[in-house]
Amino acid sequence: MELSGARTLVVGATGVLGGALTEALRDQGATLALAGRTDPSGADGEPTFTLDALDLERCAAVVDEAAGALGGLDLVFVAIGVAGFGEESENDVVTEHLLTVNAQAPMAIGRAALPHLTDSGGTLAMISAILADVPTPGMAAYSASKAALSAWLTATRGGLRKQGVRVLDVRPPHIETGLADRAVAGTVPSGIRAGSDVATLVEQVLEALRSDRRTVTFDLRSGEYALG
């Protein structure tokens, strides 16, 4: 897709990864609307919105508000999530929190975005995680929440082929964004190492968007990304 001038909503723009993606898309000339848990710092004229990922109705409403502000949407990028580790995360309350923020909230955003993207032949892109491919001990509920989102993206993609909407699933490894330090439960298991950095991931995402790819995955053995 052509990023210059693309009417783009970034959800999660106040996070480390979302913020880096925002800056990169701005540099590419995208026309941005930003949403985050706190009010994002947009450039002059960029509409900004706040949402709580636990409020699914608000998640959907932000999409329509952004479409109204930009006159439509060509790209919706979702970069929200929370982490949970160890035995502390294996209870109903934490599991529900993980599934809501990591799966249900992005799905609500995606469902709201699809009518706008169908009109424009646009792209829905979301950050899931390598955990969707490699469920990991000590992160069972966390892995399940990311796998649920990735499965939804795969199934949604198949249903949209004839409508001209592209669905991009970005599944990065553990990256030092501070997300793990803000886990809703537990601490990062020993032996989990960062497999990439934010700048490298952002470069891969931009290339995937420009070249109309469907997935960005990471090979832990080679330490390299692959675009599919």
Helices and strands as residue ranges (DSSP letters): E 7-11, H 16-27, E 31-36, E 48-50, H 56-70, E 75-78, G 87-89, H 92-99, I 100-104, H 105-120, E 123-127, G 130-132, H 140-160, G 161-163, E 166-170, G 180-182, H 198-210, E 215-219, E 224-227
